[in-house]
Amino acid sequence: MDCASEVELMLADKCGFRGEEIMFSSNETTASEYELARKLGAIINLDDITHINFLDRLVGIPPLICCRYNPGGHFALGNTIMDHPCDAKYGMTPEQIRRAISGCRSWAPRNSACYAFLVSGAMTNKYYPALAEIMFKKAVQLHKETGATFKFINLSGGIGIPYEPEQKANNIAVIGEGCAGPSRRLWCPLAWATPPSTPSWAVSCLDPTDAWLPRRSTRNIPIKNTSVWMPAPLI
């Protein structure tokens, strides 16, 4: 369950999600939000390198820590809802994420993870495979530079649905196979690598009547699992 606020953490808890079944990704994060995420055993995704010391002073660095990556540049696939990475305030630059992963390892976490959210509600089969290529390459590079091992890569952004009659729906099987290519080529050769990616496919959980369907599904996806985002204002 992908959460971005204290209320969403509460909802995830009430829905019966436990521990690492919950992913907490927040931008302007309060002490109470980090405290609740840590209490629930959620995977904490750090949006900014300055959050590391704040989190450590508050509740300590957990055994598994995730960092949000912003590769910079222009990302032409999908849409510009999230703006181009070079102009976005979210996530860590290539140099910052190297320092963050290296710094977090000094607090002896057992595993690291990476997260990226470059496009929201993508209406193309090409976004996730392109993002997978970027993220798996970065994880391999970070492993070589810092020695960190990665438990998973979170490919975030959401698969869009066709709002207009002329729009063509995304093909989940094509997207999944497209992500499997970089996984097999870049990730699987690493001795320590676990099943690699956890895509966040929120918008595609909408049916044609725009009703939210909060459930997990792994059908037709040749990668480990998926996560569902339940924003509090829509529940």
KOLBA-938985 format. One record per residue (C-alpha): residue number from 1; residue in three letters; x, z, y. Coordinates in Angstrom, 3 decimals. Each point is the difference from the previous one (the first is absolute). Example, Ala and Ser with C-alpha at 12.3 -4.5 7.8 and 13.67 -1.06 7.14 Angstrom:
2
<rec><pos>1</pos><code>ALA</code><u>12.300</u><w>7.800</w><v>-4.500</v></rec>
<rec><pos>2</pos><code>SER</code><u>1.370</u><w>-0.660</w><v>3.440</v></rec>
//
This chain:
235
<rec><pos>1</pos><code>MET</code><u>0.000</u><w>0.000</w><v>0.000</v></rec>
<rec><pos>2</pos><code>ASP</code><u>1.540</u><w>-1.143</w><v>3.282</v></rec>
<rec><pos>3</pos><code>CYS</code><u>-0.606</u><w>2.548</w><v>2.771</v></rec>
<rec><pos>4</pos><code>ALA</code><u>0.960</u><w>0.003</w><v>3.675</v></rec>
<rec><pos>5</pos><code>SER</code><u>-1.514</u><w>3.227</w><v>1.360</v></rec>
<rec><pos>6</pos><code>GLU</code><u>-0.792</u><w>3.592</w><v>-0.895</v></rec>
<rec><pos>7</pos><code>VAL</code><u>-3.679</u><w>-0.832</w><v>-0.562</v></rec>
<rec><pos>8</pos><code>GLU</code><u>0.906</u><w>-2.809</w><v>-2.380</v></rec>
<rec><pos>9</pos><code>LEU</code><u>2.254</u><w>2.388</w><v>-1.929</v></rec>
<rec><pos>10</pos><code>MET</code><u>-2.954</u><w>2.370</w><v>-0.290</v></rec>
<rec><pos>11</pos><code>LEU</code><u>-2.205</u><w>-2.838</w><v>-1.253</v></rec>
<rec><pos>12</pos><code>ALA</code><u>2.589</u><w>-1.042</w><v>-2.581</v></rec>
<rec><pos>13</pos><code>ASP</code><u>0.194</u><w>3.596</w><v>-1.218</v></rec>
<rec><pos>14</pos><code>LYS</code><u>-3.804</u><w>0.270</w><v>-0.212</v></rec>
<rec><pos>15</pos><code>CYS</code><u>-0.123</u><w>-3.285</w><v>-1.943</v></rec>
<rec><pos>16</pos><code>GLY</code><u>2.276</u><w>1.518</w><v>-2.623</v></rec>
<rec><pos>17</pos><code>PHE</code><u>3.266</u><w>-1.765</w><v>0.778</v></rec>
<rec><pos>18</pos><code>ARG</code><u>3.046</u><w>2.133</w><v>-0.687</v></rec>
<rec><pos>19</pos><code>GLY</code><u>3.703</u><w>0.037</w><v>0.835</v></rec>
<rec><pos>20</pos><code>GLU</code><u>1.692</u><w>-3.383</w><v>0.042</v></rec>
<rec><pos>21</pos><code>GLU</code><u>-3.355</u><w>-1.750</w><v>-0.371</v></rec>
<rec><pos>22</pos><code>ILE</code><u>-0.204</u><w>0.551</w><v>3.791</v></rec>
<rec><pos>23</pos><code>MET</code><u>2.149</u><w>-1.940</w><v>2.478</v></rec>
<rec><pos>24</pos><code>PHE</code><u>0.152</u><w>1.465</w><v>3.513</v></rec>
<rec><pos>25</pos><code>SER</code><u>1.045</u><w>-2.491</w><v>2.704</v></rec>
<rec><pos>26</pos><code>SER</code><u>-0.360</u><w>1.128</w><v>3.596</v></rec>
<rec><pos>27</pos><code>ASN</code><u>1.430</u><w>-0.942</w><v>3.413</v></rec>
<rec><pos>28</pos><code>GLU</code><u>-0.522</u><w>2.899</w><v>2.420</v></rec>
<rec><pos>29</pos><code>THR</code><u>0.060</u><w>2.737</w><v>-2.608</v></rec>
<rec><pos>30</pos><code>THR</code><u>-0.889</u><w>3.620</w><v>0.733</v></rec>
<rec><pos>31</pos><code>ALA</code><u>1.437</u><w>3.040</w><v>-1.720</v></rec>
<rec><pos>32</pos><code>SER</code><u>-3.321</u><w>0.763</w><v>-1.696</v></rec>
<rec><pos>33</pos><code>GLU</code><u>-0.144</u><w>-3.524</w><v>-1.485</v></rec>
<rec><pos>34</pos><code>TYR</code><u>3.461</u><w>0.276</w><v>-1.525</v></rec>
<rec><pos>35</pos><code>GLU</code><u>-0.800</u><w>3.496</w><v>-1.252</v></rec>
<rec><pos>36</pos><code>LEU</code><u>-3.159</u><w>-1.168</w><v>-1.757</v></rec>
<rec><pos>37</pos><code>ALA</code><u>1.726</u><w>-3.076</w><v>-1.460</v></rec>
<rec><pos>38</pos><code>ARG</code><u>2.771</u><w>2.219</w><v>-1.364</v></rec>
<rec><pos>39</pos><code>LYS</code><u>-2.521</u><w>2.527</w><v>-1.348</v></rec>
<rec><pos>40</pos><code>LEU</code><u>-1.847</u><w>-2.772</w><v>-1.861</v></rec>
<rec><pos>41</pos><code>GLY</code><u>3.267</u><w>-1.391</w><v>-1.354</v></rec>
<rec><pos>42</pos><code>ALA</code><u>-0.698</u><w>-3.377</w><v>1.625</v></rec>
<rec><pos>43</pos><code>ILE</code><u>2.690</u><w>-2.628</w><v>0.390</v></rec>
<rec><pos>44</pos><code>ILE</code><u>1.034</u><w>0.225</w><v>3.657</v></rec>
<rec><pos>45</pos><code>ASN</code><u>0.872</u><w>-3.257</w><v>1.708</v></rec>
<rec><pos>46</pos><code>LEU</code><u>2.178</u><w>0.503</w><v>3.077</v></rec>
<rec><pos>47</pos><code>ASP</code><u>-0.822</u><w>-2.435</w><v>2.788</v></rec>
<rec><pos>48</pos><code>ASP</code><u>2.890</u><w>0.933</w><v>2.284</v></rec>
<rec><pos>49</pos><code>ILE</code><u>3.549</u><w>1.200</w><v>-0.595</v></rec>
<rec><pos>50</pos><code>THR</code><u>-0.582</u><w>2.955</w><v>2.362</v></rec>
<rec><pos>51</pos><code>HIS</code><u>-2.616</u><w>1.367</w><v>-2.425</v></rec>
<rec><pos>52</pos><code>ILE</code><u>2.656</u><w>0.980</w><v>-2.534</v></rec>
<rec><pos>53</pos><code>ASN</code><u>1.266</u><w>3.108</w><v>1.788</v></rec>
<rec><pos>54</pos><code>PHE</code><u>-3.537</u><w>0.945</w><v>1.049</v></rec>
<rec><pos>55</pos><code>LEU</code><u>-1.242</u><w>-0.189</w><v>-3.595</v></rec>
<rec><pos>56</pos><code>ASP</code><u>3.013</u><w>1.900</w><v>-1.311</v></rec>
<rec><pos>57</pos><code>ARG</code><u>-0.461</u><w>2.853</w><v>2.480</v></rec>
<rec><pos>58</pos><code>LEU</code><u>-3.721</u><w>0.140</w><v>-0.694</v></rec>
<rec><pos>59</pos><code>VAL</code><u>-0.433</u><w>-0.255</w><v>-3.769</v></rec>
<rec><pos>60</pos><code>GLY</code><u>3.273</u><w>-1.353</w><v>-1.378</v></rec>
<rec><pos>61</pos><code>ILE</code><u>0.847</u><w>-3.469</w><v>-1.307</v></rec>
<rec><pos>62</pos><code>PRO</code><u>-1.947</u><w>-0.617</w><v>-3.237</v></rec>
<rec><pos>63</pos><code>PRO</code><u>1.660</u><w>-1.260</w><v>-3.212</v></rec>
<rec><pos>64</pos><code>LEU</code><u>-1.511</u><w>-3.444</w><v>0.609</v></rec>
<rec><pos>65</pos><code>ILE</code><u>0.070</u><w>-1.357</w><v>3.558</v></rec>
<rec><pos>66</pos><code>CYS</code><u>-1.144</u><w>-3.378</w><v>1.298</v></rec>
<rec><pos>67</pos><code>CYS</code><u>1.123</u><w>-1.803</w><v>3.157</v></rec>
<rec><pos>68</pos><code>ARG</code><u>-1.837</u><w>-2.735</w><v>1.896</v></rec>
<rec><pos>69</pos><code>TYR</code><u>2.079</u><w>-3.122</w><v>0.529</v></rec>
<rec><pos>70</pos><code>ASN</code><u>-0.241</u><w>-2.400</w><v>2.937</v></rec>
<rec><pos>71</pos><code>PRO</code><u>2.202</u><w>-3.036</w><v>-0.682</v></rec>
<rec><pos>72</pos><code>GLY</code><u>-0.303</u><w>-1.292</w><v>3.569</v></rec>
<rec><pos>73</pos><code>GLY</code><u>-0.262</u><w>-3.656</w><v>0.937</v></rec>
<rec><pos>74</pos><code>HIS</code><u>-3.167</u><w>-2.073</w><v>-0.230</v></rec>
<rec><pos>75</pos><code>PHE</code><u>-2.209</u><w>-0.027</w><v>-3.068</v></rec>
<rec><pos>76</pos><code>ALA</code><u>-2.018</u><w>-3.208</w><v>0.099</v></rec>
<rec><pos>77</pos><code>LEU</code><u>-2.244</u><w>0.557</w><v>-3.037</v></rec>
<rec><pos>78</pos><code>GLY</code><u>-3.492</u><w>1.459</w><v>0.383</v></rec>
<rec><pos>79</pos><code>ASN</code><u>-1.096</u><w>1.114</w><v>3.466</v></rec>
<rec><pos>80</pos><code>THR</code><u>1.304</u><w>1.897</w><v>3.028</v></rec>
<rec><pos>81</pos><code>ILE</code><u>-2.277</u><w>3.055</w><v>-0.200</v></rec>
<rec><pos>82</pos><code>MET</code><u>3.112</u><w>2.130</w><v>-0.527</v></rec>
<rec><pos>83</pos><code>ASP</code><u>2.042</u><w>-2.094</w><v>2.497</v></rec>
<rec><pos>84</pos><code>HIS</code><u>3.356</u><w>-1.479</w><v>-0.990</v></rec>
<rec><pos>85</pos><code>PRO</code><u>2.433</u><w>2.517</w><v>-1.549</v></rec>
<rec><pos>86</pos><code>CYS</code><u>2.473</u><w>-0.471</w><v>2.859</v></rec>
<rec><pos>87</pos><code>ASP</code><u>-2.654</u><w>1.178</w><v>2.478</v></rec>
<rec><pos>88</pos><code>ALA</code><u>-1.638</u><w>2.715</w><v>-2.118</v></rec>
<rec><pos>89</pos><code>LYS</code><u>0.643</u><w>3.695</w><v>0.506</v></rec>
<rec><pos>90</pos><code>TYR</code><u>-0.590</u><w>0.823</w><v>-3.656</v></rec>
<rec><pos>91</pos><code>GLY</code><u>2.680</u><w>0.599</w><v>-2.601</v></rec>
<rec><pos>92</pos><code>MET</code><u>3.776</u><w>0.236</w><v>-0.119</v></rec>
<rec><pos>93</pos><code>THR</code><u>2.464</u><w>-2.756</w><v>0.830</v></rec>
<rec><pos>94</pos><code>PRO</code><u>2.488</u><w>-1.137</w><v>-2.681</v></rec>
<rec><pos>95</pos><code>GLU</code><u>2.669</u><w>2.342</w><v>1.379</v></rec>
<rec><pos>96</pos><code>GLN</code><u>-2.421</u><w>2.912</w><v>0.422</v></rec>
<rec><pos>97</pos><code>ILE</code><u>-1.347</u><w>-0.216</w><v>-3.542</v></rec>
<rec><pos>98</pos><code>ARG</code><u>3.544</u><w>0.007</w><v>-1.382</v></rec>
<rec><pos>99</pos><code>ARG</code><u>0.737</u><w>3.159</w><v>1.994</v></rec>
<rec><pos>100</pos><code>ALA</code><u>-3.346</u><w>1.533</w><v>-0.997</v></rec>
<rec><pos>101</pos><code>ILE</code><u>0.446</u><w>-0.592</w><v>-3.731</v></rec>
<rec><pos>102</pos><code>SER</code><u>3.578</u><w>1.241</w><v>0.169</v></rec>
<rec><pos>103</pos><code>GLY</code><u>-1.051</u><w>3.057</w><v>2.037</v></rec>
<rec><pos>104</pos><code>CYS</code><u>-2.882</u><w>0.886</w><v>-2.297</v></rec>
<rec><pos>105</pos><code>ARG</code><u>2.335</u><w>-0.164</w><v>-2.988</v></rec>
<rec><pos>106</pos><code>SER</code><u>2.033</u><w>2.798</w><v>1.580</v></rec>
<rec><pos>107</pos><code>TRP</code><u>-3.063</u><w>2.198</w><v>-0.590</v></rec>
<rec><pos>108</pos><code>ALA</code><u>0.253</u><w>-1.092</w><v>-3.666</v></rec>
<rec><pos>109</pos><code>PRO</code><u>-3.304</u><w>-1.786</w><v>-0.621</v></rec>
<rec><pos>110</pos><code>ARG</code><u>-0.127</u><w>-1.406</w><v>-3.526</v></rec>
<rec><pos>111</pos><code>ASN</code><u>-1.507</u><w>-3.312</w><v>1.065</v></rec>
<rec><pos>112</pos><code>SER</code><u>-0.605</u><w>-2.149</w><v>3.046</v></rec>
<rec><pos>113</pos><code>ALA</code><u>-2.630</u><w>-2.622</w><v>0.736</v></rec>
<rec><pos>114</pos><code>CYS</code><u>-0.560</u><w>-2.744</w><v>2.572</v></rec>
<rec><pos>115</pos><code>TYR</code><u>-3.188</u><w>-1.108</w><v>1.757</v></rec>
<rec><pos>116</pos><code>ALA</code><u>-0.768</u><w>-2.946</w><v>2.283</v></rec>
<rec><pos>117</pos><code>PHE</code><u>-3.184</u><w>-1.058</w><v>1.816</v></rec>
<rec><pos>118</pos><code>LEU</code><u>0.542</u><w>-3.296</w><v>1.831</v></rec>
<rec><pos>119</pos><code>VAL</code><u>-3.439</u><w>-1.647</w><v>-0.166</v></rec>
<rec><pos>120</pos><code>SER</code><u>-3.498</u><w>1.488</w><v>-0.112</v></rec>
<rec><pos>121</pos><code>GLY</code><u>-2.684</u><w>-1.649</w><v>-2.125</v></rec>
<rec><pos>122</pos><code>ALA</code><u>2.093</u><w>-3.045</w><v>-0.944</v></rec>
<rec><pos>123</pos><code>MET</code><u>-1.993</u><w>-3.147</w><v>-0.776</v></rec>
<rec><pos>124</pos><code>THR</code><u>2.772</u><w>-1.728</w><v>-1.925</v></rec>
<rec><pos>125</pos><code>ASN</code><u>1.448</u><w>0.210</w><v>-3.497</v></rec>
<rec><pos>126</pos><code>LYS</code><u>3.513</u><w>-0.188</w><v>1.478</v></rec>
<rec><pos>127</pos><code>TYR</code><u>0.191</u><w>3.294</w><v>1.948</v></rec>
<rec><pos>128</pos><code>TYR</code><u>0.575</u><w>2.441</w><v>-2.849</v></rec>
<rec><pos>129</pos><code>PRO</code><u>2.552</u><w>-2.137</w><v>-1.901</v></rec>
<rec><pos>130</pos><code>ALA</code><u>1.961</u><w>-0.494</w><v>3.244</v></rec>
<rec><pos>131</pos><code>LEU</code><u>-0.162</u><w>3.735</w><v>0.731</v></rec>
<rec><pos>132</pos><code>ALA</code><u>1.085</u><w>0.791</w><v>-3.576</v></rec>
<rec><pos>133</pos><code>GLU</code><u>3.067</u><w>-2.219</w><v>0.460</v></rec>
<rec><pos>134</pos><code>ILE</code><u>0.946</u><w>1.841</w><v>3.199</v></rec>
<rec><pos>135</pos><code>MET</code><u>-0.584</u><w>3.473</w><v>-1.409</v></rec>
<rec><pos>136</pos><code>PHE</code><u>1.691</u><w>-0.403</w><v>-3.383</v></rec>
<rec><pos>137</pos><code>LYS</code><u>3.063</u><w>-1.497</w><v>1.692</v></rec>
<rec><pos>138</pos><code>LYS</code><u>0.086</u><w>2.915</w><v>2.440</v></rec>
<rec><pos>139</pos><code>ALA</code><u>-0.329</u><w>2.592</w><v>-2.785</v></rec>
<rec><pos>140</pos><code>VAL</code><u>2.877</u><w>-1.561</w><v>-1.937</v></rec>
<rec><pos>141</pos><code>GLN</code><u>2.107</u><w>-0.089</w><v>3.177</v></rec>
<rec><pos>142</pos><code>LEU</code><u>-0.799</u><w>3.652</w><v>0.809</v></rec>
<rec><pos>143</pos><code>HIS</code><u>0.895</u><w>1.028</w><v>-3.540</v></rec>
<rec><pos>144</pos><code>LYS</code><u>3.393</u><w>-1.675</w><v>0.363</v></rec>
<rec><pos>145</pos><code>GLU</code><u>0.598</u><w>1.543</w><v>3.436</v></rec>
<rec><pos>146</pos><code>THR</code><u>-1.268</u><w>3.550</w><v>-0.603</v></rec>
<rec><pos>147</pos><code>GLY</code><u>-0.243</u><w>0.481</w><v>-3.765</v></rec>
<rec><pos>148</pos><code>ALA</code><u>-3.704</u><w>0.783</w><v>0.313</v></rec>
<rec><pos>149</pos><code>THR</code><u>-2.347</u><w>-0.836</w><v>-2.861</v></rec>
<rec><pos>150</pos><code>PHE</code><u>-3.509</u><w>-1.175</w><v>0.791</v></rec>
<rec><pos>151</pos><code>LYS</code><u>-3.089</u><w>1.063</w><v>-1.901</v></rec>
<rec><pos>152</pos><code>PHE</code><u>-2.247</u><w>-2.659</w><v>1.509</v></rec>
<rec><pos>153</pos><code>ILE</code><u>-0.509</u><w>-2.505</w><v>2.798</v></rec>
<rec><pos>154</pos><code>ASN</code><u>-3.309</u><w>0.167</w><v>1.891</v></rec>
<rec><pos>155</pos><code>LEU</code><u>-1.125</u><w>-3.470</w><v>1.098</v></rec>
<rec><pos>156</pos><code>SER</code><u>-2.603</u><w>0.843</w><v>2.597</v></rec>
<rec><pos>157</pos><code>GLY</code><u>-2.285</u><w>-1.944</w><v>2.309</v></rec>
<rec><pos>158</pos><code>GLY</code><u>-3.119</u><w>-0.814</w><v>-1.954</v></rec>
<rec><pos>159</pos><code>ILE</code><u>-1.354</u><w>-3.224</w><v>-1.446</v></rec>
<rec><pos>160</pos><code>GLY</code><u>-2.667</u><w>-1.381</w><v>2.301</v></rec>
<rec><pos>161</pos><code>ILE</code><u>-3.418</u><w>-1.351</w><v>-0.957</v></rec>
<rec><pos>162</pos><code>PRO</code><u>-1.548</u><w>-3.269</w><v>1.235</v></rec>
<rec><pos>163</pos><code>TYR</code><u>-2.190</u><w>0.897</w><v>2.984</v></rec>
<rec><pos>164</pos><code>GLU</code><u>-0.735</u><w>-3.650</w><v>0.854</v></rec>
<rec><pos>165</pos><code>PRO</code><u>-1.624</u><w>-2.557</w><v>-2.357</v></rec>
<rec><pos>166</pos><code>GLU</code><u>2.953</u><w>-2.379</w><v>0.308</v></rec>
<rec><pos>167</pos><code>GLN</code><u>2.548</u><w>2.667</w><v>-0.964</v></rec>
<rec><pos>168</pos><code>LYS</code><u>1.404</u><w>-0.027</w><v>-3.524</v></rec>
<rec><pos>169</pos><code>ALA</code><u>0.225</u><w>3.271</w><v>-1.909</v></rec>
<rec><pos>170</pos><code>ASN</code><u>3.372</u><w>1.316</w><v>-1.104</v></rec>
<rec><pos>171</pos><code>ASN</code><u>0.959</u><w>-0.359</w><v>-3.643</v></rec>
<rec><pos>172</pos><code>ILE</code><u>1.074</u><w>3.420</w><v>-1.292</v></rec>
<rec><pos>173</pos><code>ALA</code><u>1.625</u><w>-1.414</w><v>-3.134</v></rec>
<rec><pos>174</pos><code>VAL</code><u>2.100</u><w>-2.450</w><v>2.040</v></rec>
<rec><pos>175</pos><code>ILE</code><u>1.052</u><w>2.786</w><v>2.372</v></rec>
<rec><pos>176</pos><code>GLY</code><u>0.900</u><w>2.301</w><v>-2.874</v></rec>
<rec><pos>177</pos><code>GLU</code><u>2.097</u><w>-2.634</w><v>-1.750</v></rec>
<rec><pos>178</pos><code>GLY</code><u>1.663</u><w>-0.846</w><v>3.308</v></rec>
<rec><pos>179</pos><code>CYS</code><u>1.070</u><w>3.633</w><v>0.371</v></rec>
<rec><pos>180</pos><code>ALA</code><u>1.172</u><w>0.144</w><v>-3.614</v></rec>
<rec><pos>181</pos><code>GLY</code><u>2.615</u><w>-2.710</w><v>0.651</v></rec>
<rec><pos>182</pos><code>PRO</code><u>2.140</u><w>2.028</w><v>2.457</v></rec>
<rec><pos>183</pos><code>SER</code><u>-0.578</u><w>3.056</w><v>-2.175</v></rec>
<rec><pos>184</pos><code>ARG</code><u>1.431</u><w>-1.645</w><v>-3.108</v></rec>
<rec><pos>185</pos><code>ARG</code><u>2.865</u><w>-1.642</w><v>1.866</v></rec>
<rec><pos>186</pos><code>LEU</code><u>1.100</u><w>2.832</w><v>2.318</v></rec>
<rec><pos>187</pos><code>TRP</code><u>-1.382</u><w>3.257</w><v>-1.337</v></rec>
<rec><pos>188</pos><code>CYS</code><u>-0.156</u><w>-0.119</w><v>-3.789</v></rec>
<rec><pos>189</pos><code>PRO</code><u>3.775</u><w>-0.547</w><v>-0.498</v></rec>
<rec><pos>190</pos><code>LEU</code><u>0.628</u><w>3.459</w><v>1.498</v></rec>
<rec><pos>191</pos><code>ALA</code><u>0.436</u><w>2.586</w><v>-2.749</v></rec>
<rec><pos>192</pos><code>TRP</code><u>-1.816</u><w>2.748</w><v>1.921</v></rec>
<rec><pos>193</pos><code>ALA</code><u>-2.919</u><w>-2.114</w><v>1.223</v></rec>
<rec><pos>194</pos><code>THR</code><u>-3.534</u><w>1.108</w><v>-0.897</v></rec>
<rec><pos>195</pos><code>PRO</code><u>-3.086</u><w>-2.274</w><v>0.180</v></rec>
<rec><pos>196</pos><code>PRO</code><u>0.503</u><w>-1.040</w><v>3.574</v></rec>
<rec><pos>197</pos><code>SER</code><u>-2.886</u><w>-0.530</w><v>2.383</v></rec>
<rec><pos>198</pos><code>THR</code><u>-3.164</u><w>1.677</w><v>1.193</v></rec>
<rec><pos>199</pos><code>PRO</code><u>-1.975</u><w>-2.415</w><v>2.156</v></rec>
<rec><pos>200</pos><code>SER</code><u>-2.571</u><w>1.389</w><v>2.403</v></rec>
<rec><pos>201</pos><code>TRP</code><u>-2.993</u><w>-2.330</w><v>-0.119</v></rec>
<rec><pos>202</pos><code>ALA</code><u>-2.619</u><w>1.701</w><v>2.123</v></rec>
<rec><pos>203</pos><code>VAL</code><u>-1.997</u><w>-2.821</w><v>1.520</v></rec>
<rec><pos>204</pos><code>SER</code><u>-0.430</u><w>-1.845</w><v>-3.288</v></rec>
<rec><pos>205</pos><code>CYS</code><u>-1.992</u><w>3.005</w><v>-1.249</v></rec>
<rec><pos>206</pos><code>LEU</code><u>-2.864</u><w>-1.143</w><v>2.241</v></rec>
<rec><pos>207</pos><code>ASP</code><u>-2.821</u><w>-1.846</w><v>-1.692</v></rec>
<rec><pos>208</pos><code>PRO</code><u>-1.968</u><w>-2.790</w><v>1.766</v></rec>
<rec><pos>209</pos><code>THR</code><u>-2.335</u><w>2.572</w><v>1.569</v></rec>
<rec><pos>210</pos><code>ASP</code><u>2.928</u><w>1.859</w><v>1.583</v></rec>
<rec><pos>211</pos><code>ALA</code><u>-0.591</u><w>3.140</w><v>-2.071</v></rec>
<rec><pos>212</pos><code>TRP</code><u>3.106</u><w>2.013</w><v>-0.816</v></rec>
<rec><pos>213</pos><code>LEU</code><u>0.737</u><w>0.219</w><v>-3.707</v></rec>
<rec><pos>214</pos><code>PRO</code><u>2.500</u><w>2.857</w><v>-0.377</v></rec>
<rec><pos>215</pos><code>ARG</code><u>1.412</u><w>-0.538</w><v>-3.452</v></rec>
<rec><pos>216</pos><code>ARG</code><u>3.272</u><w>-1.071</w><v>-1.554</v></rec>
<rec><pos>217</pos><code>SER</code><u>0.438</u><w>-3.236</w><v>-1.888</v></rec>
<rec><pos>218</pos><code>THR</code><u>2.955</u><w>-1.513</w><v>-1.841</v></rec>
<rec><pos>219</pos><code>ARG</code><u>-1.763</u><w>-3.004</w><v>-1.530</v></rec>
<rec><pos>220</pos><code>ASN</code><u>1.869</u><w>-3.328</w><v>0.173</v></rec>
<rec><pos>221</pos><code>ILE</code><u>2.945</u><w>1.541</w><v>1.868</v></rec>
<rec><pos>222</pos><code>PRO</code><u>3.336</u><w>-0.257</w><v>-1.861</v></rec>
<rec><pos>223</pos><code>ILE</code><u>1.538</u><w>2.962</w><v>1.821</v></rec>
<rec><pos>224</pos><code>LYS</code><u>-0.378</u><w>3.725</w><v>-0.449</v></rec>
<rec><pos>225</pos><code>ASN</code><u>-2.958</u><w>1.166</w><v>2.078</v></rec>
<rec><pos>226</pos><code>THR</code><u>-1.859</u><w>-0.232</w><v>3.259</v></rec>
<rec><pos>227</pos><code>SER</code><u>-1.086</u><w>2.456</w><v>2.654</v></rec>
<rec><pos>228</pos><code>VAL</code><u>-3.262</u><w>0.214</w><v>1.903</v></rec>
<rec><pos>229</pos><code>TRP</code><u>-0.211</u><w>0.994</w><v>3.650</v></rec>
<rec><pos>230</pos><code>MET</code><u>-3.074</u><w>2.009</w><v>1.036</v></rec>
<rec><pos>231</pos><code>PRO</code><u>0.054</u><w>0.382</w><v>3.798</v></rec>
<rec><pos>232</pos><code>ALA</code><u>-1.950</u><w>3.082</w><v>1.013</v></rec>
<rec><pos>233</pos><code>PRO</code><u>-2.173</u><w>-1.653</w><v>2.705</v></rec>
<rec><pos>234</pos><code>LEU</code><u>-1.420</u><w>-2.448</w><v>-2.558</v></rec>
<rec><pos>235</pos><code>ILE</code><u>-1.047</u><w>2.560</w><v>-2.608</v></rec>
//
